[in-house]
Amino acid sequence: MLLVRGHAGGTALTGTVYERGERPPTFEGAPDEGAPFVWICDEFYEVESGGQRQRIDGQERRVAFEAPTTRGFETRDAALATAKEHVRTQFVRLGLAGDDVEVEVVEDPDADDGSGRN
């Protein structure tokens, strides 16, 4: 299992890449079980009313969440490239610059201390 975490505007978003041999969660819309690598992560966007209040980049914003994105991949590199782009895109949807998003890959989530130094 790999965690792909983006940091921007004082907040973070983390998704998961399940690797060959690991069992990703099953739910409606999940990719084919035969995919050796599976990416799962929330999608969100800013709304004028409703949603959940979040402080991002010094501003209070209302954020609505969509069903998690799930995709299957044949290679680890393809899964990670898509995961990194997905995380950046979510912040761009909130008006932050994609270049301002710091993305890290945590290869051993059980050892993750939250510092980003793993």
MOURVEN-V872433 format. One record per helix or strand of 2 or more residues. SS is the DSSP state (H for helix, E for strand). FROM is the first residue (numbers start at 1). LEN is the number of residues. Records with the same first field share a line. If there is no record, write none. Layout:
SS: FROM-LEN  FROM-LEN
This chain:
E: 2-7  11-8  37-10  52-5  59-15  102-5
H: 76-17  98-3  109-3
